[in-house]
Amino acid sequence: MAHQQAQHQNKLKLYSYWRSSCSCRIRIALNLKRLDYEYIPVNLLKGEQFSPEFQKLNPIGYVPVLVDGDVVISDSLAIFLYLEEKYPEIPLLPSDLAKKALNIQAANIVCSSIQPLQNLAVLKYIEEKVSPDEKVPWVKFHIEKGFGAVEKLLKDHAGKYATGDEVAMADAFLAPQIHAGIKRFNVEMSKFPLLIRLNEAYSELPEFLKAMPENQPDAPSA
Ligand SMILES: N[C@@H](CCC(=O)N[C@@H](CS)C(=O)NCC(=O)O)C(=O)O
């Protein structure tokens, strides 16, 4: 009993929002690494990210946040690297240095050069301060620019997955961004044949499917 309780107290906690692509990256990584976790929903549309309790965990008010005992980490890249070092049994970064760098580069195109430009706060700002009509063209422009770069970056390296025949970090970051591009922002994907192919490969992996927005406990029921 005491052992069970200790296990329960040590269970990883993920503060997440169903549609958040940044949270989805970590849901995928946790599933691939076979790590059980408690899902704690933060409703971004209701502004729960601005509550004082949540801001104690992440002062900038974004999900995901991972809590591992006393350790609180609040950025998907940092969380990913933490999980990779703490739970190396199922590695998601190749040991080959060049391949590792390629993974980080592809992941970081998503992290730094696509997602921040489609974030809720940015879209709200454009809608209110620029024009509601500018929101969709803005998002599409930046997603397509990033997708074009990823296609070029990976074209000589991709195998079944983004950087070879093993699922790796780049896949965990790309899958939610491709999903958002298709389902949320209606991006014209025919320009990105590699990403279409990768998306098909991801749709066959239970670890990815389980992590997708529509399969989260806080997703609105269909
Ligand atoms: N660099 C951060 C970005 C996190 C982020 O932007 N999260 C979004 C959801 S994907 C969010 O919480 N947005 C809330 C808001 O804009 O108020 C990460 O990779 O975790």
The ligand as an SDF file (V2000), in Angstrom:
LIG
                    3D

 20 19  0  0  0  0  0  0  0  0999 V2000
    8.1660   27.3290  -26.1450 N   0  0  0  0  0  0  0  0  0  0  0  0
    7.0250   26.8000  -25.4920 C   0  0  0  0  0  0  0  0  0  0  0  0
    5.7650   27.3880  -26.0930 C   0  0  0  0  0  0  0  0  0  0  0  0
    4.5340   26.9320  -25.3610 C   0  0  0  0  0  0  0  0  0  0  0  0
    3.2540   27.4950  -25.9890 C   0  0  0  0  0  0  0  0  0  0  0  0
    3.2810   28.4440  -26.7790 O   0  0  0  0  0  0  0  0  0  0  0  0
    2.1240   26.8990  -25.6130 N   0  0  0  0  0  0  0  0  0  0  0  0
    0.8400   27.3260  -26.1480 C   0  0  0  0  0  0  0  0  0  0  0  0
    0.0150   26.1290  -26.5760 C   0  0  0  0  0  0  0  0  0  0  0  0
    0.8220   25.2060  -27.8460 S   0  0  0  0  0  0  0  0  0  0  0  0
    0.0750   28.0600  -25.0610 C   0  0  0  0  0  0  0  0  0  0  0  0
    0.0630   27.6330  -23.9280 O   0  0  0  0  0  0  0  0  0  0  0  0
   -0.5940   29.1880  -25.4150 N   0  0  0  0  0  0  0  0  0  0  0  0
   -1.3710   29.9300  -24.4900 C   0  0  0  0  0  0  0  0  0  0  0  0
   -1.5160   31.3770  -24.8410 C   0  0  0  0  0  0  0  0  0  0  0  0
   -1.0800   31.7910  -25.9230 O   0  0  0  0  0  0  0  0  0  0  0  0
   -2.1050   32.0930  -24.0090 O   0  0  0  0  0  0  0  0  0  0  0  0
    7.0330   25.2730  -25.5830 C   0  0  0  0  0  0  0  0  0  0  0  0
    7.5830   24.7490  -26.5520 O   0  0  0  0  0  0  0  0  0  0  0  0
    6.5160   24.5990  -24.6710 O   0  0  0  0  0  0  0  0  0  0  0  0
  1  2  1  0
  2  3  1  0
  2 18  1  0
  3  4  1  0
  4  5  1  0
  5  6  2  0
  5  7  1  0
  7  8  1  0
  8  9  1  0
  8 11  1  0
  9 10  1  0
 11 12  2  0
 11 13  1  0
 13 14  1  0
 14 15  1  0
 15 16  2  0
 15 17  1  0
 18 19  2  0
 18 20  1  0
M  END
$$$$
